[in-house]
Amino acid sequence: MRDRLLRYWRSERGLAAVEFAFVLPIILAMFLGLVELSQASGARAQIINMTSAAGDLVAQESSVSGSDLDSVFGAVNTMLFPNDTSQATITITSVIDGGTGKQPKVAWSCSRGRTPAAMTKGSAPSPALPSGLLAAGSGGSVIWSRVTYRYNSFLSYFLPTWTTWTNDFYLKPRRVLQIPLASAPSSPAVCNS
């Protein structure tokens, strides 16, 4: 009996299976973490591209109508696929020079998405524009696009938190000093013009 127990104790036949059982959870955690990291960085890159495309499409115009903004909102929202587009908020704002010695002010602002919140016409942009972007007394303007996205991990069963990303992009109009808004886009957009 003693020999049999010693032989069993010294046997290495199941050692690989035991080592694999210890290492498997670590390998799976690393794999899932890598997949999550690639998904999140891909979504973040899409948010950055959405923001620049929204501002660029509007900055190319000499006047913007509601149907133009509907097209911009639709095109930019499509860029987020296959991620959840219902979690994005897209805001496009025209900020104009307030005059010499005065702060810039909002000419018009339109927003569409999860929690649309357009800025109030005539108010100072909030948050303030970066310094040097709009020279006082120039009569110019800046198209400001902002995309806010609420990202939820596909591992939400294990990590039940949301991460909110906000990206801003500023462009000067290409054809005119200021781009007027001729009409508001259709609902569900919120506009202050």
C-alpha positions as CSV (number, residue, x, y, z in Angstrom):
1,M,0.0,0.0,0.0
2,R,2.8,2.3,0.9
3,D,4.6,1.7,-2.4
4,R,1.4,2.4,-4.3
5,L,0.9,5.8,-2.5
6,L,4.6,6.8,-3.1
7,R,4.1,5.9,-6.8
8,Y,1.0,8.0,-7.0
9,W,2.7,10.9,-5.2
10,R,5.7,10.9,-7.6
11,S,3.6,10.5,-10.8
12,E,3.6,13.5,-13.2
13,R,0.9,12.3,-15.6
14,G,-1.7,14.9,-14.6
15,L,0.7,17.7,-14.0
16,A,0.1,19.5,-17.3
17,A,-3.6,19.5,-16.8
18,V,-3.2,21.0,-13.4
19,E,-0.8,23.7,-14.6
20,F,-3.2,24.5,-17.5
21,A,-6.1,24.9,-15.1
22,F,-4.1,27.5,-13.2
23,V,-3.0,29.4,-16.3
24,L,-6.3,29.3,-18.2
25,P,-8.1,32.1,-16.2
26,I,-5.1,34.4,-16.6
27,I,-4.9,33.8,-20.4
28,L,-8.6,34.4,-20.8
29,A,-8.5,37.6,-18.8
30,M,-5.6,38.9,-20.9
31,F,-7.4,37.9,-24.2
32,L,-10.7,39.6,-23.1
33,G,-8.8,42.7,-22.0
34,L,-7.1,42.9,-25.3
35,V,-10.3,42.6,-27.2
36,E,-11.9,45.2,-25.0
37,L,-9.0,47.6,-25.5
38,S,-9.2,47.2,-29.3
39,Q,-13.0,47.8,-29.3
40,A,-12.7,50.9,-27.1
41,S,-9.8,52.4,-29.1
42,G,-11.7,51.8,-32.3
43,A,-14.8,53.5,-30.9
44,R,-12.7,56.4,-29.7
45,A,-11.2,56.8,-33.2
46,Q,-14.7,56.8,-34.7
47,I,-15.7,59.6,-32.3
48,I,-12.7,61.7,-33.3
49,N,-13.5,61.2,-37.0
50,M,-17.2,62.0,-36.5
51,T,-16.3,65.3,-34.8
52,S,-13.9,66.5,-37.6
53,A,-16.3,65.4,-40.4
54,A,-19.3,67.3,-38.8
55,G,-17.3,70.5,-38.6
56,D,-15.8,70.1,-42.0
57,L,-19.1,69.4,-43.8
58,V,-20.6,72.6,-42.4
59,A,-17.4,74.8,-42.8
60,Q,-17.5,74.1,-46.6
61,E,-20.9,75.8,-47.0
62,S,-21.6,79.5,-47.5
63,S,-25.1,79.1,-45.9
64,V,-26.7,76.2,-44.1
65,S,-30.3,75.0,-44.2
66,G,-32.1,72.5,-42.0
67,S,-31.9,69.8,-44.7
68,D,-28.1,70.4,-44.9
69,L,-27.8,69.8,-41.1
70,D,-30.1,66.8,-41.3
71,S,-27.8,65.3,-43.9
72,V,-24.7,66.1,-41.8
73,F,-26.2,64.6,-38.7
74,G,-27.2,61.4,-40.6
75,A,-23.9,61.0,-42.3
76,V,-21.9,61.6,-39.2
77,N,-24.1,59.2,-37.1
78,T,-23.5,56.5,-39.7
79,M,-19.7,56.7,-39.1
80,L,-20.3,55.2,-35.6
81,F,-21.6,51.9,-37.0
82,P,-21.4,49.1,-35.6
83,N,-21.3,50.8,-32.2
84,D,-24.5,51.9,-30.5
85,T,-25.5,55.2,-32.3
86,S,-28.2,56.0,-29.8
87,Q,-25.5,56.9,-27.2
88,A,-24.0,59.7,-29.3
89,T,-24.9,63.4,-29.2
90,I,-23.7,65.6,-32.0
91,T,-23.7,69.4,-31.6
92,I,-22.7,71.9,-34.3
93,T,-22.3,75.6,-33.3
94,S,-21.4,78.7,-35.1
95,V,-19.5,81.1,-32.9
96,I,-19.1,84.7,-34.2
97,D,-16.8,87.5,-33.3
98,G,-18.5,89.8,-30.7
99,G,-16.6,92.9,-31.8
100,T,-13.6,94.7,-30.5
101,G,-13.2,94.3,-26.8
102,K,-16.2,91.9,-26.6
103,Q,-16.4,88.2,-26.1
104,P,-17.4,85.8,-29.0
105,K,-21.0,84.8,-29.0
106,V,-23.1,82.0,-30.4
107,A,-24.8,82.8,-33.7
108,W,-26.7,79.4,-33.9
109,S,-26.4,76.0,-32.4
110,C,-28.0,72.7,-33.4
111,S,-27.8,69.4,-31.6
112,R,-29.1,65.8,-32.2
113,G,-28.7,62.6,-30.3
114,R,-29.1,61.1,-26.9
115,T,-29.3,64.3,-24.8
116,P,-29.4,67.2,-27.3
117,A,-28.4,70.4,-25.8
118,A,-27.8,73.3,-28.2
119,M,-26.2,76.5,-26.9
120,T,-28.3,79.6,-26.5
121,K,-28.1,82.1,-29.3
122,G,-26.3,85.3,-28.3
123,S,-24.6,83.7,-25.2
124,A,-20.9,83.2,-24.7
125,P,-19.8,79.7,-25.8
126,S,-19.5,77.3,-22.9
127,P,-16.8,76.2,-22.5
128,A,-14.9,79.1,-23.9
129,L,-13.1,78.8,-27.2
130,P,-9.4,78.3,-27.1
131,S,-7.5,81.5,-27.0
132,G,-6.3,82.9,-30.4
133,L,-8.9,81.0,-32.3
134,L,-11.2,84.0,-33.1
135,A,-9.6,87.5,-33.3
136,A,-11.7,90.2,-31.8
137,G,-13.0,92.7,-34.3
138,S,-12.3,90.5,-37.3
139,G,-15.9,89.8,-38.1
140,G,-15.1,86.2,-38.5
141,S,-16.6,83.0,-37.1
142,V,-15.7,79.5,-36.1
143,I,-17.7,76.3,-36.7
144,W,-17.5,74.2,-33.5
145,S,-18.5,70.6,-33.6
146,R,-18.8,68.5,-30.5
147,V,-19.5,64.8,-30.2
148,T,-20.3,63.2,-26.8
149,Y,-20.5,59.5,-26.7
150,R,-21.5,57.2,-23.9
151,Y,-19.4,54.0,-24.3
152,N,-20.4,50.8,-22.6
153,S,-18.0,47.9,-22.6
154,F,-19.1,44.6,-24.2
155,L,-17.9,43.1,-20.9
156,S,-20.6,45.1,-19.1
157,Y,-21.6,41.9,-17.2
158,F,-18.2,42.1,-15.5
159,L,-17.5,45.8,-15.7
160,P,-20.9,47.6,-15.3
161,T,-19.7,51.2,-15.9
162,W,-20.2,53.7,-18.7
163,T,-17.5,55.9,-20.0
164,T,-18.4,59.3,-21.5
165,W,-16.1,60.7,-24.2
166,T,-16.3,64.3,-25.5
167,N,-14.4,65.5,-28.5
168,D,-14.3,69.1,-29.9
169,F,-13.2,70.3,-33.4
170,Y,-12.9,73.9,-34.5
171,L,-12.9,75.1,-38.2
172,K,-13.0,78.5,-39.9
173,P,-15.6,78.8,-42.7
174,R,-14.0,78.4,-46.1
175,R,-16.2,80.6,-48.3
176,V,-17.6,83.3,-46.1
177,L,-16.7,85.0,-42.8
178,Q,-19.9,83.8,-41.1
179,I,-22.2,80.9,-42.1
180,P,-25.8,81.8,-41.5
181,L,-28.5,79.2,-40.6
182,A,-31.3,79.6,-43.1
183,S,-33.7,77.2,-41.4
184,A,-33.7,74.7,-38.5
185,P,-33.4,71.0,-39.2
186,S,-36.3,68.6,-38.6
187,S,-36.9,67.1,-35.1
188,P,-35.4,65.3,-33.2
189,A,-32.7,68.0,-33.5
190,V,-32.7,70.9,-31.0
191,C,-31.7,74.3,-32.5
192,N,-31.2,77.8,-31.1
193,S,-30.9,80.2,-34.0
